[in-house]
Amino acid sequence: MSERLRDRLRLLQLSMRIVAGKRFWLWPLVTLLWLAFKIFQRAINWRQLDYTASDAQVLLIGFPLTVLAIGLGMSVIAGEIEGRTIEIAYTVPGGTHRIWLAKLGAAVVLLLAAEGLLALATYVFCTDFPPTAMYGALQAAVFYLVLSMSLAALCKSEAAGALLTSVVLGLNVFFQPTRASPSFNPEQFLDSDPADLLAWTVQNRIGFALAIVAIAVLAFGRAEHREKMLGG
């Protein structure tokens, strides 16, 4: 293993500890509690219908993944403010964005680990689903990850950022069936014309990929302004 690779893995590990705590590896396992609850609901007939492929992306995989993403995102930048270490961040050669990118990358790795566990458990205990459902669930989670990061940096508070992002998540309930939602699920529109469905899916995936990049760039841009971040 090259020294550069070892350094990158060490940076990833340290970034995970900063974003998610010393026991960062527990968080992907915690997301399984939601799935266990949904399985329990079905077992005691609180839910009358079996889970189907259309439930996998949003209900079974996407929701716990998104909640985890919001929790991780709020600490990427605002965690430095509340920990009173942001002044140290401004001394890093090359700019503070190197720190934010490392922490954001660590959060995405944790999300990928959580999604792998959720997808496996969903397939074994609930329902099969197309591989595209995993991308859809991850898209929504990463969108709320960067949104939480951005709003927490704007408010200079982890709690305020998480609260505002949760409000946006709640409002998403009204947009979820449409392609204007980060959690757009093609499995809910199988009766639509295949050409239209493909066009909606492509528009949604490209649109939110661009939105994720734009929100992250804006958040990093604000965080680079030392006076604004350190001001009262």
DRENZANU-267377 format. One line per 5 residues: their letters; for each residue x, y, z of N, C-alpha, C. Coordinates in pm, 1 decimal, decimal comma. Example, Ala and Ser with C-alpha at 12.3 -4.5 7.8 and 13.67 -1.06 7.14 Angstrom:
as	1319,0/-569,0/780,0/1230,0/-450,0/780,0/1320,0/-330,0/780,0 | 1285,0/-225,0/708,0/1367,0/-106,0/714,0/1290,0/3,0/787,0
//
This chain:
mserl	84,6/-119,2/0,0/0,0/0,0/0,0/88,7/125,0/0,0 | 66,7/214,2/-92,9/149,2/333,4/-104,3/123,9/427,9/12,8 | 222,6/513,2/38,7/209,5/609,0/148,0/94,6/706,4/123,5 | 75,0/745,9/-3,4/-34,6/838,3/-34,9/-170,5/775,6/-4,7 | -184,9/647,4/-40,6/-311,0/579,1/-14,0/-335,1/566,4/135,4
rdrlr	-230,2/533,8/211,1/-244,1/525,8/356,7/-285,5/659,8/415,3 | -227,4/766,7/363,1/-263,2/900,3/411,7/-408,7/932,3/383,5 | -456,8/893,6/265,0/-596,2/922,2/229,3/-692,5/841,9/316,3 | -657,7/716,5/342,8/-743,0/633,9/428,7/-743,7/687,2/571,6 | -628,2/734,0/615,8/-620,7/792,6/750,4/-704,5/919,6/758,1
llqls	-698,3/1002,1/653,6/-779,1/1123,7/648,9/-927,0/1090,4/649,5 | -964,4/986,2/575,2/-1104,7/944,4/570,6/-1152,1/899,8/708,5 | -1069,2/821,6/776,9/-1105,1/774,8/910,8/-1120,4/890,7/1007,5 | -1026,4/984,5/1005,2/-1034,4/1099,8/1094,3/-1157,0/1185,7/1062,9 | -1185,8/1200,9/934,5/-1301,8/1279,8/894,5/-1430,8/1214,6/942,1
mriva	-1439,3/1081,8/935,1/-1556,9/1011,3/984,3/-1573,9/1031,8/1134,3 | -1463,3/1029,4/1207,5/-1471,9/1049,4/1351,9/-1519,1/1190,2/1385,8 | -1475,1/1288,3/1307,4/-1516,4/1425,5/1333,2/-1664,3/1444,2/1300,7 | -1709,0/1385,6/1189,5/-1847,0/1403,7/1144,6/-1945,1/1322,3/1227,3 | -1907,6/1199,3/1262,1/-2004,0/1106,8/1322,8/-1963,2/1053,8/1459,8
gkrfw	-1850,6/1098,6/1512,9/-1809,5/1053,2/1644,9/-1714,6/934,6/1640,6 | -1664,0/898,1/1758,2/-1565,3/790,1/1765,6/-1620,8/656,9/1715,9 | -1747,4/633,4/1742,4/-1809,7/507,9/1698,8/-1891,4/531,9/1571,2 | -1828,0/593,2/1474,5/-1895,7/627,0/1348,6/-1950,8/505,3/1277,4 | -1888,6/390,4/1298,4/-1929,9/268,1/1229,5/-2066,2/217,8/1277,4
lwplv	-2114,5/270,9/1391,0/-2245,0/228,0/1441,9/-2361,3/287,4/1364,3 | -2343,0/406,1/1305,0/-2455,6/476,3/1243,3/-2518,9/400,1/1127,6 | -2441,8/336,7/1039,5/-2508,4/255,2/936,6/-2593,7/143,2/996,4 | -2549,8/87,9/1110,0/-2627,2/-17,4/1175,3/-2754,9/38,1/1237,9 | -2747,5/161,7/1289,0/-2864,7/222,7/1352,9/-2979,8/239,2/1253,7
tllwl	-2947,8/264,8/1127,1/-3054,1/282,3/1027,5/-3138,8/156,6/1012,4 | -3083,4/42,2/1047,1/-3159,0/-83,3/1035,6/-3274,3/-90,3/1135,3 | -3271,2/-6,7/1238,9/-3380,9/-6,1/1336,4/-3512,0/35,3/1269,3 | -3503,0/129,6/1174,8/-3623,7/170,2/1102,1/-3680,6/53,3/1023,1 | -3593,9/-19,3/956,3/-3639,3/-133,4/877,3/-3695,9/-242,5/967,9
afkif	-3634,0/-262,9/1083,0/-3685,9/-361,3/1178,5/-3826,0/-322,0/1224,3 | -3846,8/-192,0/1244,8/-3979,2/-143,0/1284,6/-4082,2/-168,6/1175,4 | -4046,1/-142,6/1048,5/-4139,1/-164,5/938,0/-4170,7/-313,5/920,4 | -4072,8/-398,6/942,8/-4096,6/-543,1/935,4/-4189,3/-585,6/1048,8 | -4166,7/-529,1/1167,5/-4252,8/-559,4/1282,9/-4396,0/-515,2/1256,2
qrain	-4412,1/-397,7/1194,7/-4545,4/-348,1/1159,0/-4619,3/-449,9/1073,0 | -4549,6/-503,0/974,7/-4612,6/-599,1/883,6/-4640,7/-730,3/954,8 | -4552,0/-770,6/1044,6/-4566,4/-899,4/1113,4/-4690,2/-902,8/1203,0 | -4723,0/-789,4/1265,5/-4839,0/-787,0/1355,8/-4961,2/-723,6/1288,7 | -4952,0/-709,2/1155,7/-5063,6/-659,1/1074,9/-5102,2/-514,3/1102,7
wrqld	-5009,8/-432,3/1153,4/-5035,0/-289,1/1154,2/-5040,4/-238,5/1011,0 | -4966,3/-305,2/926,3/-4972,6/-277,4/782,7/-5034,7/-399,8/717,8 | -5140,8/-380,0/641,4/-5214,9/-492,2/585,1/-5151,1/-547,9/459,0 | -5085,7/-462,3/379,7/-5032,3/-504,5/251,0/-4884,3/-538,7/260,5 | -4842,6/-634,3/179,1/-4700,5/-666,8/170,8/-4625,1/-550,7/106,7
ytasd	-4497,7/-541,1/137,8/-4413,8/-438,5/75,3/-4385,8/-477,6/-69,4 | -4381,1/-376,6/-155,5/-4355,5/-399,4/-297,7/-4232,3/-319,8/-340,3 | -4195,2/-335,7/-465,6/-4077,0/-266,4/-517,7/-4091,7/-115,2/-507,6 | -4213,3/-63,5/-519,3/-4233,2/81,4/-511,9/-4210,1/135,9/-371,3 | -4212,5/47,7/-269,5/-4187,5/91,7/-131,7/-4039,0/97,7/-99,5
aqvll	-3957,2/28,2/-177,1/-3816,8/12,1/-140,7/-3740,5/143,7/-140,5 | -3751,7/221,4/-249,0/-3666,4/339,3/-264,4/-3689,6/444,4/-156,6 | -3814,6/480,1/-132,9/-3844,2/591,8/-43,0/-3871,7/545,0/99,7 | -3961,3/450,8/116,6/-4007,5/412,5/249,6/-3905,8/328,0/325,7 | -3851,2/226,3/261,3/-3767,3/130,1/333,0/-3619,5/168,2/335,7
igfpl	-3568,0/220,4/225,2/-3425,6/255,1/217,4/-3405,0/405,3/229,5 | -3480,9/482,0/154,5/-3455,6/625,0/144,4/-3478,4/703,3/272,3 | -3585,4/673,6/345,5/-3616,2/755,1/464,4/-3507,6/747,2/571,4 | -3469,6/627,2/618,5/-3363,9/624,2/721,3/-3231,2/677,5/669,7 | -3204,7/659,0/541,2/-3080,9/710,4/482,5/-3080,2/863,0/483,0
tvlai	-3195,1/922,7/453,7/-3206,4/1068,7/451,8/-3192,7/1127,4/591,6 | -3253,3/1063,8/689,9/-3240,7/1111,1/828,3/-3094,4/1109,0/871,9 | -3024,4/1001,4/839,0/-2881,4/993,1/870,1/-2804,7/1103,3/798,0 | -2838,9/1128,7/673,1/-2770,7/1231,7/593,9/-2786,0/1369,9/657,1 | -2905,4/1401,0/704,6/-2928,0/1531,4/769,0/-2841,4/1543,9/894,5
glgms	-2835,8/1436,2/972,6/-2754,5/1438,4/1093,4/-2606,4/1455,5/1065,4 | -2558,9/1393,3/958,7/-2417,5/1405,7/923,2/-2387,1/1542,1/861,9 | -2478,0/1589,9/776,2/-2452,9/1714,6/704,4/-2442,6/1835,5/794,7 | -2518,5/1837,3/902,1/-2521,2/1957,5/986,4/-2387,4/1984,7/1053,0 | -2303,3/1882,1/1067,3/-2176,3/1901,2/1138,5/-2057,8/1925,3/1047,3
viage	-2076,9/1917,5/916,4/-1963,2/1930,7/824,2/-1895,3/2066,7/839,9 | -1972,0/2174,1/835,4/-1916,0/2309,0/850,7/-1952,1/2367,7/986,5 | -2079,3/2360,1/1024,1/-2123,5/2420,7/1150,2/-2059,1/2353,2/1271,0 | -2018,7/2228,1/1256,5/-1951,2/2160,3/1366,7/-1821,4/2229,0/1404,8 | -1753,4/2285,9/1305,0/-1629,8/2360,1/1331,8/-1660,3/2489,5/1407,5
iegrt	-1775,7/2550,4/1376,9/-1813,9/2674,1/1444,7/-1847,4/2646,0/1591,0 | -1932,2/2545,5/1612,6/-1973,8/2516,4/1749,7/-1860,5/2455,9/1831,4 | -1767,6/2388,2/1763,1/-1651,2/2334,4/1832,9/-1540,1/2436,3/1849,9 | -1562,0/2556,0/1796,5/-1466,3/2667,1/1805,0/-1329,6/2628,6/1748,4 | -1333,5/2553,8/1638,9/-1209,1/2516,5/1571,0/-1202,1/2574,5/1430,1
ieiay	-1299,5/2658,5/1395,9/-1304,4/2706,7/1258,2/-1186,3/2799,5/1226,5 | -1135,7/2870,1/1326,8/-1020,0/2955,5/1301,4/-898,9/2872,8/1261,1 | -887,3/2754,6/1318,1/-778,6/2665,0/1279,1/-797,2/2620,2/1134,9 | -923,0/2598,3/1095,1/-951,3/2554,4/958,1/-902,1/2655,1/855,1 | -907,5/2784,1/890,4/-864,8/2887,1/796,6/-713,2/2893,5/777,5
tvpgg	-640,4/2816,9/857,2/-494,8/2813,9/842,3/-447,7/2698,7/753,5 | -541,2/2614,7/708,4/-504,1/2498,7/625,8/-457,3/2546,3/488,6 | -339,4/2504,2/444,4/-291,3/2543,0/311,1/-386,9/2495,8/201,5 | -414,2/2582,9/105,9/-501,8/2545,6/-4,5/-646,3/2583,2/15,8 | -684,0/2627,6/137,4/-821,3/2670,8/161,5/-899,5/2574,5/248,6
thriw	-998,7/2630,8/316,3/-1079,7/2549,0/407,2/-1163,6/2444,4/334,4 | -1187,3/2466,5/202,8/-1271,2/2370,9/130,3/-1211,2/2230,0/131,5 | -1081,2/2218,0/151,6/-1019,6/2085,5/159,4/-1071,0/2009,0/280,9 | -1093,2/2081,6/390,7/-1149,2/2017,8/510,2/-1294,1/1979,0/486,8 | -1372,3/2072,5/428,2/-1514,1/2043,9/405,8/-1530,3/1926,0/310,1
laklg	-1448,9/1921,3/204,7/-1459,0/1811,4/108,1/-1427,2/1677,0/172,9 | -1325,4/1675,3/259,1/-1289,5/1550,6/327,0/-1403,2/1503,8/416,9 | -1463,4/1596,6/489,2/-1573,3/1560,5/578,8/-1697,6/1521,4/499,9 | -1722,9/1591,5/390,6/-1837,3/1557,0/306,1/-1817,0/1419,3/243,6 | -1696,1/1389,7/198,1/-1666,9/1257,8/142,9/-1684,1/1147,9/246,5
aavvl	-1641,4/1175,2/370,5/-1658,6/1077,3/477,9/-1806,0/1050,0/504,2 | -1888,1/1155,5/500,4/-2032,4/1139,0/520,4/-2093,5/1054,2/409,8 | -2050,7/1075,8/285,2/-2102,6/997,2/173,2/-2064,0/850,6/187,9 | -1942,5/823,4/233,4/-1900,8/684,2/254,6/-1988,9/617,2/358,7 | -2019,9/688,0/466,5/-2109,4/632,5/568,6/-2248,8/607,4/511,9
llaae	-2295,3/696,5/426,6/-2425,9/676,6/363,0/-2424,3/553,7/272,8 | -2315,4/534,9/199,3/-2304,7/417,7/112,2/-2305,8/288,2/194,0 | -2236,0/290,1/307,5/-2235,6/171,9/394,2/-2375,4/143,7/447,3 | -2444,7/250,1/490,6/-2580,8/233,9/542,0/-2674,9/184,1/433,3 | -2660,3/238,6/312,5/-2748,6/196,6/203,9/-2725,9/50,1/169,2
gllal	-2600,4/6,2/171,3/-2573,3/-134,4/142,9/-2643,7/-226,5/241,1 | -2638,5/-191,4/369,4/-2705,1/-272,6/471,3/-2857,0/-267,7/455,2 | -2910,6/-149,0/431,4/-3055,2/-134,8/414,7/-3105,2/-209,4/291,6 | -3030,5/-199,6/182,5/-3072,0/-266,6/59,3/-3071,1/-418,2/76,8 | -2967,2/-469,8/142,1/-2958,9/-614,3/164,3/-3073,5/-662,9/252,4
atyvf	-3098,5/-590,4/362,0/-3206,4/-630,3/452,5/-3342,9/-617,7/385,1 | -3361,1/-514,8/305,6/-3487,5/-497,1/233,6/-3511,4/-611,3/136,3 | -3407,4/-648,4/63,7/-3420,0/-756,8/-34,8/-3449,5/-890,6/33,4 | -3385,8/-915,2/146,7/-3401,1/-1044,5/215,6/-3534,9/-1054,4/287,9 | -3575,7/-945,7/355,1/-3690,6/-955,1/445,1/-3818,8/-889,1/393,5
ctdfp	-3808,2/-801,0/294,4/-3926,9/-724,6/254,4/-3968,0/-749,2/108,9 | -3884,9/-709,0/15,3/-3923,1/-718,2/-125,6/-3800,4/-703,9/-213,9 | -3809,4/-756,3/-334,8/-3702,9/-727,0/-430,7/-3732,2/-592,9/-496,8 | -3632,2/-535,9/-561,7/-3646,8/-402,8/-621,0/-3539,8/-385,3/-726,7 | -3561,6/-295,5/-821,6/-3461,7/-271,8/-925,9/-3341,0/-197,0/-869,5
ptamy	-3222,8/-218,5/-926,3/-3102,8/-148,8/-877,6/-3115,2/2,9/-883,0 | -3199,0/53,0/-974,8/-3215,6/199,2/-985,6/-3273,9/260,2/-858,9 | -3343,1/178,6/-779,3/-3399,6/229,7/-654,3/-3289,5/273,3/-558,4 | -3175,4/205,7/-564,4/-3064,3/241,0/-476,1/-3007,7/377,8/-513,8 | -3000,6/405,5/-644,1/-2952,1/537,1/-684,7/-3050,7/645,1/-641,3
galqa	-3179,6/618,0/-658,8/-3280,4/716,0/-619,5/-3275,1/747,6/-471,2 | -3258,5/643,5/-389,2/-3250,0/665,1/-244,4/-3124,0/743,7/-208,7 | -3012,3/711,0/-274,6/-2887,2/781,1/-247,0/-2894,1/925,9/-293,9 | -2959,3/950,8/-406,9/-2973,1/1087,4/-457,0/-3042,7/1175,4/-353,9 | -3153,5/1127,2/-299,7/-3227,1/1205,7/-200,3/-3141,8/1228,8/-76,3
avfyl	-3071,1/1125,0/-32,2/-2989,1/1137,6/88,2/-2876,9/1238,6/68,7 | -2808,8/1233,9/-44,6/-2698,6/1326,8/-69,9/-2751,7/1469,0/-85,2 | -2868,4/1484,6/-147,0/-2928,4/1617,5/-158,4/-2952,1/1677,2/-20,4 | -3011,9/1599,9/69,4/-3038,5/1651,6/203,7/-2910,1/1663,6/285,1 | -2809,8/1585,6/252,8/-2679,5/1600,2/317,5/-2620,7/1738,3/290,6
vlsms	-2615,0/1776,1/162,2/-2555,8/1906,3/128,8/-2648,5/2021,3/169,1 | -2779,3/1998,6/166,6/-2872,3/2102,4/210,3/-2856,6/2128,6/360,1 | -2844,7/2021,7/438,0/-2823,8/2035,3/581,4/-2691,6/2105,8/609,9 | -2588,1/2068,1/536,4/-2458,2/2132,9/551,3/-2467,5/2282,1/521,1 | -2537,1/2316,2/413,3/-2549,1/2454,5/370,5/-2630,4/2537,8/468,9
laalc	-2745,8/2487,2/511,3/-2831,5/2562,9/603,2/-2767,4/2577,3/741,1 | -2695,9/2474,3/785,3/-2627,2/2483,9/913,9/-2516,1/2587,6/907,0 | -2446,1/2593,6/792,8/-2341,9/2695,5/775,7/-2403,1/2834,4/769,1 | -2517,7/2846,7/701,9/-2585,4/2976,0/691,4/-2630,3/3026,1/827,9 | -2685,4/2934,5/907,3/-2733,9/2971,4/1040,8/-2623,4/2970,2/1145,9
kseaa	-2508,9/2912,9/1109,4/-2396,8/2894,9/1202,3/-2439,4/2815,4/1325,1 | -2526,0/2717,6/1301,0/-2578,2/2634,4/1409,1/-2617,1/2497,4/1354,0 | -2568,8/2391,2/1416,3/-2604,9/2255,8/1373,6/-2753,6/2230,5/1392,5 | -2806,3/2266,7/1509,3/-2946,9/2240,3/1540,0/-3039,8/2315,5/1445,1 | -3010,6/2442,7/1420,3/-3095,5/2521,6/1331,5/-3090,8/2467,1/1189,7
gallt	-2973,8/2427,5/1144,0/-2961,5/2371,0/1010,0/-3040,2/2242,6/995,6 | -3030,3/2155,1/1095,7/-3104,5/2028,6/1092,4/-3255,4/2053,2/1096,4 | -3297,6/2151,6/1176,9/-3440,8/2182,3/1187,5/-3495,9/2233,6/1055,1 | -3426,0/2327,1/992,9/-3471,5/2382,0/865,6/-3473,8/2274,4/757,0 | -3373,5/2188,0/757,1/-3370,5/2080,7/657,8/-3485,3/1982,6/679,9
svvlg	-3519,0/1957,8/805,4/-3631,6/1869,3/836,3/-3763,3/1929,2/787,8 | -3774,2/2062,4/795,7/-3893,8/2129,0/743,4/-3903,5/2108,4/592,0 | -3790,9/2125,1/523,0/-3789,0/2101,8/377,9/-3825,7/1957,2/347,1 | -3774,3/1864,1/427,2/-3807,7/1722,7/408,6/-3956,8/1698,9/426,4 | -4015,6/1766,0/525,3/-4159,8/1753,2/546,2/-4239,4/1808,0/429,2
lnvff	-4196,5/1921,4/374,3/-4264,7/1979,4/258,6/-4250,7/1890,9/135,1 | -4144,2/1810,6/131,5/-4121,7/1723,0/16,6/-4231,9/1618,9/0,1 | -4306,3/1595,9/106,2/-4418,3/1500,5/98,2/-4515,2/1541,4/-11,9 | -4532,4/1672,8/-30,6/-4627,3/1722,7/-130,0/-4570,8/1714,4/-272,4 | -4437,3/1704,6/-285,5/-4375,0/1702,0/-417,3/-4323,1/1563,7/-455,4
qptra	-4321,6/1470,4/-359,1/-4259,0/1339,6/-380,8/-4311,5/1266,0/-504,2 | -4441,6/1271,5/-533,3/-4486,8/1197,7/-652,8/-4442,9/1259,8/-784,7 | -4378,7/1376,0/-781,5/-4343,1/1444,5/-905,4/-4192,7/1439,6/-928,7 | -4152,3/1474,0/-1051,2/-4009,3/1472,9/-1083,0/-3937,0/1595,2/-1026,0 | -4011,1/1683,4/-957,7/-3949,7/1797,3/-889,4/-3898,0/1758,8/-751,7
spsfn	-3911,0/1631,9/-715,5/-3869,2/1585,2/-583,5/-3734,9/1513,3/-591,6 | -3647,2/1532,4/-492,1/-3520,3/1457,5/-491,4/-3541,1/1307,4/-473,0 | -3657,3/1267,8/-420,3/-3686,4/1126,0/-400,3/-3784,7/1071,7/-504,6 | -3785,1/1132,5/-623,5/-3871,7/1085,0/-732,4/-3849,5/936,0/-755,4 | -3959,6/860,6/-758,4/-3952,9/715,1/-767,4/-4024,8/666,2/-892,7
peqfl	-3950,7/624,3/-995,1/-4015,0/578,6/-1119,4/-4107,2/458,5/-1099,2 | -4083,9/380,1/-993,6/-4166,6/261,6/-969,7/-4311,5/298,1/-938,7 | -4336,6/424,0/-904,8/-4473,3/467,5/-875,6/-4548,6/508,7/-1001,6 | -4479,3/506,0/-1117,1/-4540,5/553,6/-1241,1/-4529,7/450,1/-1353,3 | -4535,5/323,9/-1318,3/-4518,0/218,2/-1418,7/-4631,4/214,7/-1519,2
dsdpa	-4745,5/276,6/-1487,8/-4857,0/281,0/-1582,2/-4841,5/392,4/-1685,0 | -4741,6/478,5/-1666,2/-4718,6/588,8/-1759,6/-4650,5/538,7/-1886,1 | -4652,1/622,5/-1988,1/-4583,4/588,1/-2112,0/-4434,0/571,3/-2084,1 | -4372,7/460,5/-2128,2/-4230,0/435,9/-2098,4/-4138,4/548,7/-2144,1 | -4166,9/608,6/-2257,8/-4082,7/718,4/-2307,0/-4092,7/839,3/-2214,9
dllaw	-4215,2/870,1/-2170,8/-4233,2/981,6/-2078,3/-4164,0/954,3/-1945,3 | -4177,1/831,7/-1896,8/-4116,8/796,0/-1769,0/-3964,6/805,5/-1775,0 | -3907,2/761,1/-1885,4/-3762,6/771,4/-1902,7/-3718,8/917,7/-1905,4 | -3793,4/1001,4/-1976,9/-3759,7/1143,9/-1984,6/-3769,5/1209,2/-1846,5 | -3874,8/1178,2/-1769,7/-3889,2/1234,3/-1635,3/-3772,7/1192,2/-1545,5
tvqnr	-3736,5/1064,5/-1556,0/-3628,7/1013,3/-1471,1/-3495,8/1080,1/-1503,8 | -3465,3/1093,5/-1632,0/-3340,3/1158,3/-1673,1/-3338,2/1304,9/-1628,1 | -3450,5/1374,5/-1647,1/-3458,8/1514,7/-1603,6/-3434,7/1525,7/-1453,4 | -3497,2/1436,8/-1377,9/-3483,4/1440,3/-1232,8/-3340,4/1411,6/-1189,4 | -3279,6/1306,9/-1244,6/-3145,0/1267,8/-1200,9/-3041,5/1374,6/-1237,2
igfal	-3049,0/1427,6/-1357,8/-2953,3/1530,7/-1399,4/-2977,8/1659,8/-1321,6 | -3104,2/1696,4/-1308,1/-3138,3/1820,1/-1238,2/-3089,4/1820,7/-1094,6 | -3109,0/1710,2/-1024,1/-3067,6/1708,4/-884,4/-2917,7/1686,2/-868,3 | -2853,9/1623,4/-964,3/-2707,2/1616,6/-960,6/-2648,9/1758,1/-967,7 | -2704,1/1839,4/-1057,4/-2659,0/1978,8/-1069,0/-2694,5/2058,3/-942,8
aivai	-2812,9/2032,9/-887,0/-2854,2/2104,0/-766,6/-2763,3/2070,9/-649,2 | -2724,6/1945,1/-637,6/-2635,4/1903,6/-528,8/-2501,3/1974,9/-539,3 | -2445,8/1979,0/-659,9/-2318,0/2047,7/-681,0/-2330,8/2196,7/-650,8 | -2439,6/2257,7/-697,4/-2459,2/2401,1/-677,4/-2472,0/2435,8/-529,4 | -2548,8/2357,8/-454,6/-2566,5/2384,6/-311,6/-2434,3/2368,2/-237,3
avlaf	-2359,1/2264,4/-272,1/-2229,6/2242,4/-206,9/-2133,6/2357,0/-235,6 | -2130,1/2402,6/-360,3/-2040,5/2513,1/-397,4/-2079,5/2640,4/-322,0 | -2208,5/2668,6/-313,0/-2254,1/2787,2/-240,2/-2218,1/2778,2/-91,8 | -2233,1/2657,5/-34,3/-2199,3/2640,1/107,6/-2049,8/2659,9/130,3 | -1968,3/2602,6/42,6/-1823,5/2619,3/56,2/-1783,8/2765,1/35,7
graeh	-1851,1/2830,9/-59,8/-1821,5/2971,2/-85,2/-1849,0/3058,5/36,1 | -1960,8/3032,8/102,4/-1991,9/3110,3/223,6/-1891,1/3078,2/333,4 | -1857,5/2950,4/348,9/-1765,9/2911,5/455,5/-1626,7/2968,3/436,3 | -1591,3/3000,4/311,9/-1459,7/3057,4/284,6/-1449,7/3203,0/330,7 | -1563,8/3268,6/352,6/-1563,1/3407,9/397,0/-1544,2/3412,0/549,1
rekml	-1423,1/3430,8/587,7/-1386,5/3426,0/730,5/-1465,5/3528,3/812,3 | -1479,0/3649,8/760,7/-1545,3/3754,4/837,6/-1690,9/3719,3/866,9 | -1759,9/3664,4/766,0/-1900,0/3628,1/785,9/-1915,6/3513,3/884,7 | -1826,8/3415,0/876,0/-1839,5/3297,7/960,9/-1798,8/3327,3/1105,2 | -1706,7/3419,2/1124,5/-1660,6/3451,2/1258,9/-1736,3/3566,9/1321,7
gg	-1815,6/3637,1/1238,6/-1891,5/3750,5/1290,2/-2004,2/3705,0/1380,0 | -2053,1/3799,0/1463,3/-2160,1/3764,4/1555,0/-2293,8/3749,2/1486,4
//
